[in-house]
Amino acid sequence: MPTVTAIPPTTTPVPPTAEATAVVMRYKGAAEGRDAQGVPTLGDPAALLLTDYSDFLGPACQRHVLTLEPLLIEQYVTVGQLQLAFRPVLNHGERSLFASEAAFCAAEQQSFWIMHELLFSRQDELWATQLSITRRGGRGMPLISALIKQPSSAVGWQMKRWR
């Protein structure tokens, strides 16, 4: 088993990476919200709603998010023809749960879709510490850091509501 190296916590904000800046620009202008059940949505309500059931650690899910989803956003979401929604699937245990929790905590800061893409793009970093992943967003994401320390965070009750 690989040795896990923890990155020590810091109170100094981490500057945004070029990757994070590019992701933020991709979602700029697309309305981020939640439906009546608390499901994260991207884009204004439209005639078509595409709900993605994915695991942040699933390789096929990653391919969809990193290849097809940007095209859907550019060609259909930004012009109001399609609204995206996301429901997490936990196929890969505790790490899947953590990734979902991080994304839903980011939703509390209107940053679900940014964290969603960053988690999928960094999927190979399975051994990264929880706080190091949240720092990738570049803002320090203090709410996420606080909610990670609370075991009963946003995802737990969301998952129960959807079953």
N, C-alpha and C positions, 0 to 999 in steps of 0.2 A: 504494500500500500504506500502511495506517495506521502512524503512528509508535508504536512500542512503548515504553512508559514503565515502567521497572522500579521496583518499590517496594524501597527499601533494606532489607536484613535488619536485624532488631533482636533483642536478647536479652530484651526486655521482653515478658512474656506479654500477648497481646491478650485483652481481656475478651470473653466470649461475646456474640454478637449476639442480638437477640430471635428472629431466624430460627433460629439454631442451637439456642436453648433450646426452641423449639417442636418442632423436629425430634427432639431428644433425648427430649422428653416423648412423642412419637408412638411411639417404639420402646421406651419403658420397659415392662418386664414381659414383653416377647417375648424368648425365648431366642435368643441369637446364637451361632452355632457354625460348624463346617465339617464336610462329609461326609468319607468315607474318602479321596476324591481331593483334598481341600483346597478344595472348592467352598464359598463362603460360603452359610450357610443362616440363615433367620429362622423362629423358632417351633420347638416341640418336634416330633419325628418324628410324622407324622400319616398317615392313610389316603391322603391326596392330597398329592402333591409337585408344585409348579408351578415349573419351571425357566425363568427368563427369560434369553434370549440377547439382549443389548442392547449398543449402543455408547453410551457416555456422551455422544457428540456427535450422536447421531441424533435428529432432531426427532420422529419417531413414537415412538421409545423414551422420549423425554422426556414426551410426552403420556401414555403408559402409566404411567410411574412417578409422575407428579404428579397424575393423575386417578383411575386405576383402582387402583393399588397401595395407597393409603391405605385405600380401602374394603375391599380384600381383607384387609389387616392387621387393621382394626377388626372386621370381621364374621366372619372365618374363622381367621386366624392366632392371635389372642389367645385364642380359645376352643378351640384345639387341633384344629380340623378340617382345617387346611391348613398345610403348611410351604412356604416360599419358598426358592428357590435362585437364584444369579446366576452366569452365565458370560459374560464379556466378549466382544464382537465388535469387531474393530478395522477399521471401514470408513473412518475419516477420518484415517488416517496417524498421525504422531507425537503429535499432541495426544490422540488416542484412547488411545494407549499410555500417555502420561503420566497421563491421568485414571484408567485402570485401575490403574496402579502406585500412585497416591495412595490409591485405595480399598482395594487389597490391603494396603498398608502400614498403613492405618487398621485393617484386620482384625487386625493384630498387637496392637492396643490394644483389641480388642473394640468397635470403632467402625466396622466396614465399612458397615453400613446407614445410619448417620448420614452418613458421607462420601458414600455412594452418592446419597442424596437431595440433599445440598448440591451435589454436582457436577451433577446433572441440573437443579436449580433455578437454577444459575448458568451454564448451558450457553452463554448468549450472550456470556460474557466470554472469548472465545477467545484474546484477547491478554493475559490476566492472567498474571503471572509464576507460576511453579510454587509458590514459597514463599508468595505472597499467597493462593493458593487454599487451601493447607493451613492457613493461619491462620484461615480462616473458621470452622473447627470450634470456635474459642474456647479451646482448651486449649494452643495452641501446637504440639501434636502433635510433640514432639521426635523420636520414632522415625521419623515420616514424613519430616521434614526430613533426618534422617541417611540414610535409605534412598534419598531422591531423589538425594543426592550419590553414591550407589553405583549405577553403571549396571546392574549385574546384581542387581536387586532382586527382590522376591517374584513379580511377575507373569511374568517371563521363564520361570522354571522351571515355573510353574503352566500357562502356555500350552502349553509343550512336552508336559506330561503329558496334556493334554486332547485333543491331536491324534491 
